[in-house]
Amino acid sequence: MTRKSSTAGLVHPQHRLARNVAQPSRLPLAELSMVRLSGDLTLDDGRTLPAGATGAVVFVHAAGEAYEVEFITPFHAVATVTAPNLSQTA
């Protein structure tokens, strides 16, 4: 004999609560993630990394608010970049 659950079709209370809590727009990137700049970034030495420059996350600041990124193109550089200025590459 098959028994039906008495909670079938009901929303679990925890799921309801989750909709009312502000959720981060995205999860933090992990170290060693490959990323791309979404806009130009001027470095302290005057060089500019152009939008689309790619690199690897080498350190995560403040649970993903900013990242230390080692760029490999178009030239080698290490820079601190805020989260909104990065996107993860496929």
Rosetta constraint file for C-alpha pairs under 8 A:
AtomPair CA 4 CA 8 HARMONIC 7.58 0.50
AtomPair CA 11 CA 15 HARMONIC 6.70 0.50
AtomPair CA 11 CA 16 HARMONIC 6.83 0.50
AtomPair CA 12 CA 16 HARMONIC 6.67 0.50
AtomPair CA 13 CA 17 HARMONIC 6.34 0.50
AtomPair CA 14 CA 18 HARMONIC 6.32 0.50
AtomPair CA 15 CA 19 HARMONIC 6.80 0.50
AtomPair CA 16 CA 20 HARMONIC 7.12 0.50
AtomPair CA 17 CA 21 HARMONIC 6.62 0.50
AtomPair CA 27 CA 64 HARMONIC 7.77 0.50
AtomPair CA 28 CA 63 HARMONIC 6.50 0.50
AtomPair CA 28 CA 64 HARMONIC 4.58 0.50
AtomPair CA 28 CA 65 HARMONIC 7.85 0.50
AtomPair CA 29 CA 33 HARMONIC 6.46 0.50
AtomPair CA 29 CA 57 HARMONIC 7.76 0.50
AtomPair CA 29 CA 60 HARMONIC 7.63 0.50
AtomPair CA 29 CA 64 HARMONIC 6.60 0.50
AtomPair CA 29 CA 88 HARMONIC 7.65 0.50
AtomPair CA 30 CA 57 HARMONIC 7.21 0.50
AtomPair CA 30 CA 60 HARMONIC 7.34 0.50
AtomPair CA 31 CA 56 HARMONIC 7.67 0.50
AtomPair CA 31 CA 57 HARMONIC 5.05 0.50
AtomPair CA 31 CA 58 HARMONIC 5.34 0.50
AtomPair CA 31 CA 59 HARMONIC 5.84 0.50
AtomPair CA 31 CA 60 HARMONIC 6.63 0.50
AtomPair CA 32 CA 56 HARMONIC 5.31 0.50
AtomPair CA 32 CA 57 HARMONIC 4.88 0.50
AtomPair CA 32 CA 58 HARMONIC 5.79 0.50
AtomPair CA 33 CA 56 HARMONIC 5.53 0.50
AtomPair CA 33 CA 57 HARMONIC 5.41 0.50
AtomPair CA 33 CA 88 HARMONIC 7.03 0.50
AtomPair CA 34 CA 54 HARMONIC 7.09 0.50
AtomPair CA 34 CA 55 HARMONIC 5.71 0.50
AtomPair CA 34 CA 56 HARMONIC 4.53 0.50
AtomPair CA 34 CA 57 HARMONIC 6.53 0.50
AtomPair CA 34 CA 88 HARMONIC 5.97 0.50
AtomPair CA 34 CA 89 HARMONIC 5.66 0.50
AtomPair CA 34 CA 90 HARMONIC 7.99 0.50
AtomPair CA 35 CA 54 HARMONIC 5.62 0.50
AtomPair CA 35 CA 55 HARMONIC 5.50 0.50
AtomPair CA 35 CA 56 HARMONIC 5.95 0.50
AtomPair CA 35 CA 57 HARMONIC 7.10 0.50
AtomPair CA 35 CA 86 HARMONIC 6.25 0.50
AtomPair CA 35 CA 87 HARMONIC 5.49 0.50
AtomPair CA 35 CA 88 HARMONIC 4.35 0.50
AtomPair CA 35 CA 89 HARMONIC 5.18 0.50
AtomPair CA 36 CA 51 HARMONIC 7.61 0.50
AtomPair CA 36 CA 52 HARMONIC 5.33 0.50
AtomPair CA 36 CA 53 HARMONIC 5.52 0.50
AtomPair CA 36 CA 54 HARMONIC 4.47 0.50
AtomPair CA 36 CA 55 HARMONIC 6.56 0.50
AtomPair CA 36 CA 86 HARMONIC 5.60 0.50
AtomPair CA 36 CA 87 HARMONIC 5.33 0.50
AtomPair CA 36 CA 88 HARMONIC 6.24 0.50
AtomPair CA 36 CA 89 HARMONIC 6.31 0.50
AtomPair CA 37 CA 41 HARMONIC 7.93 0.50
AtomPair CA 37 CA 50 HARMONIC 7.41 0.50
AtomPair CA 37 CA 51 HARMONIC 5.08 0.50
AtomPair CA 37 CA 52 HARMONIC 5.02 0.50
AtomPair CA 37 CA 53 HARMONIC 5.44 0.50
AtomPair CA 37 CA 54 HARMONIC 6.60 0.50
AtomPair CA 37 CA 85 HARMONIC 5.84 0.50
AtomPair CA 37 CA 86 HARMONIC 4.84 0.50
AtomPair CA 37 CA 87 HARMONIC 6.62 0.50
AtomPair CA 38 CA 51 HARMONIC 5.15 0.50
AtomPair CA 38 CA 52 HARMONIC 6.16 0.50
AtomPair CA 38 CA 85 HARMONIC 5.17 0.50
AtomPair CA 38 CA 86 HARMONIC 5.59 0.50
AtomPair CA 38 CA 87 HARMONIC 6.79 0.50
AtomPair CA 39 CA 50 HARMONIC 6.54 0.50
AtomPair CA 39 CA 51 HARMONIC 4.11 0.50
AtomPair CA 39 CA 52 HARMONIC 7.24 0.50
AtomPair CA 39 CA 85 HARMONIC 6.48 0.50
AtomPair CA 40 CA 48 HARMONIC 6.60 0.50
AtomPair CA 40 CA 49 HARMONIC 5.65 0.50
AtomPair CA 40 CA 50 HARMONIC 4.34 0.50
AtomPair CA 40 CA 51 HARMONIC 4.67 0.50
AtomPair CA 41 CA 48 HARMONIC 5.51 0.50
AtomPair CA 41 CA 49 HARMONIC 5.07 0.50
AtomPair CA 41 CA 50 HARMONIC 6.40 0.50
AtomPair CA 41 CA 51 HARMONIC 7.53 0.50
AtomPair CA 42 CA 46 HARMONIC 6.22 0.50
AtomPair CA 42 CA 47 HARMONIC 5.90 0.50
AtomPair CA 42 CA 48 HARMONIC 4.28 0.50
AtomPair CA 42 CA 49 HARMONIC 6.29 0.50
AtomPair CA 43 CA 47 HARMONIC 5.46 0.50
AtomPair CA 43 CA 48 HARMONIC 5.92 0.50
AtomPair CA 43 CA 49 HARMONIC 7.46 0.50
AtomPair CA 43 CA 79 HARMONIC 7.37 0.50
AtomPair CA 49 CA 53 HARMONIC 6.29 0.50
AtomPair CA 49 CA 74 HARMONIC 7.36 0.50
AtomPair CA 53 CA 71 HARMONIC 7.05 0.50
AtomPair CA 53 CA 72 HARMONIC 7.79 0.50
AtomPair CA 53 CA 73 HARMONIC 5.59 0.50
AtomPair CA 53 CA 74 HARMONIC 6.36 0.50
AtomPair CA 54 CA 71 HARMONIC 5.68 0.50
AtomPair CA 54 CA 72 HARMONIC 6.21 0.50
AtomPair CA 54 CA 73 HARMONIC 5.70 0.50
AtomPair CA 54 CA 74 HARMONIC 7.95 0.50
AtomPair CA 55 CA 69 HARMONIC 6.13 0.50
AtomPair CA 55 CA 70 HARMONIC 5.26 0.50
AtomPair CA 55 CA 71 HARMONIC 3.79 0.50
AtomPair CA 55 CA 72 HARMONIC 5.30 0.50
AtomPair CA 55 CA 73 HARMONIC 7.06 0.50
AtomPair CA 56 CA 69 HARMONIC 5.45 0.50
AtomPair CA 56 CA 70 HARMONIC 5.32 0.50
AtomPair CA 56 CA 71 HARMONIC 6.41 0.50
AtomPair CA 57 CA 67 HARMONIC 6.37 0.50
AtomPair CA 57 CA 68 HARMONIC 5.89 0.50
AtomPair CA 57 CA 69 HARMONIC 4.46 0.50
AtomPair CA 57 CA 70 HARMONIC 6.45 0.50
AtomPair CA 58 CA 67 HARMONIC 7.50 0.50
AtomPair CA 58 CA 68 HARMONIC 5.58 0.50
AtomPair CA 58 CA 69 HARMONIC 5.59 0.50
AtomPair CA 58 CA 70 HARMONIC 6.58 0.50
AtomPair CA 59 CA 67 HARMONIC 5.78 0.50
AtomPair CA 59 CA 68 HARMONIC 4.92 0.50
AtomPair CA 59 CA 69 HARMONIC 7.16 0.50
AtomPair CA 60 CA 64 HARMONIC 5.69 0.50
AtomPair CA 60 CA 65 HARMONIC 7.88 0.50
AtomPair CA 60 CA 66 HARMONIC 6.45 0.50
AtomPair CA 60 CA 67 HARMONIC 4.78 0.50
AtomPair CA 60 CA 68 HARMONIC 6.43 0.50
AtomPair CA 61 CA 65 HARMONIC 6.07 0.50
AtomPair CA 61 CA 66 HARMONIC 5.10 0.50
AtomPair CA 61 CA 67 HARMONIC 5.57 0.50
AtomPair CA 61 CA 68 HARMONIC 7.50 0.50
AtomPair CA 62 CA 66 HARMONIC 6.87 0.50
AtomPair CA 64 CA 83 HARMONIC 6.61 0.50
AtomPair CA 65 CA 82 HARMONIC 6.00 0.50
AtomPair CA 65 CA 83 HARMONIC 5.44 0.50
AtomPair CA 66 CA 80 HARMONIC 6.65 0.50
AtomPair CA 66 CA 81 HARMONIC 5.47 0.50
AtomPair CA 66 CA 82 HARMONIC 4.01 0.50
AtomPair CA 66 CA 83 HARMONIC 5.07 0.50
AtomPair CA 67 CA 80 HARMONIC 5.46 0.50
AtomPair CA 67 CA 81 HARMONIC 5.29 0.50
AtomPair CA 67 CA 82 HARMONIC 6.24 0.50
AtomPair CA 67 CA 83 HARMONIC 6.85 0.50
AtomPair CA 68 CA 78 HARMONIC 6.88 0.50
AtomPair CA 68 CA 79 HARMONIC 5.64 0.50
AtomPair CA 68 CA 80 HARMONIC 4.41 0.50
AtomPair CA 68 CA 81 HARMONIC 6.38 0.50
AtomPair CA 69 CA 78 HARMONIC 5.56 0.50
AtomPair CA 69 CA 79 HARMONIC 5.47 0.50
AtomPair CA 69 CA 80 HARMONIC 6.22 0.50
AtomPair CA 69 CA 81 HARMONIC 7.02 0.50
AtomPair CA 70 CA 76 HARMONIC 7.23 0.50
AtomPair CA 70 CA 77 HARMONIC 5.81 0.50
AtomPair CA 70 CA 78 HARMONIC 4.36 0.50
AtomPair CA 70 CA 79 HARMONIC 6.67 0.50
AtomPair CA 71 CA 75 HARMONIC 7.02 0.50
AtomPair CA 71 CA 76 HARMONIC 5.49 0.50
AtomPair CA 71 CA 77 HARMONIC 5.23 0.50
AtomPair CA 71 CA 78 HARMONIC 6.06 0.50
AtomPair CA 71 CA 79 HARMONIC 7.86 0.50
AtomPair CA 72 CA 76 HARMONIC 4.90 0.50
AtomPair CA 72 CA 77 HARMONIC 7.06 0.50
AtomPair CA 81 CA 85 HARMONIC 6.65 0.50
AtomPair CA 81 CA 86 HARMONIC 7.40 0.50
AtomPair CA 82 CA 86 HARMONIC 7.26 0.50
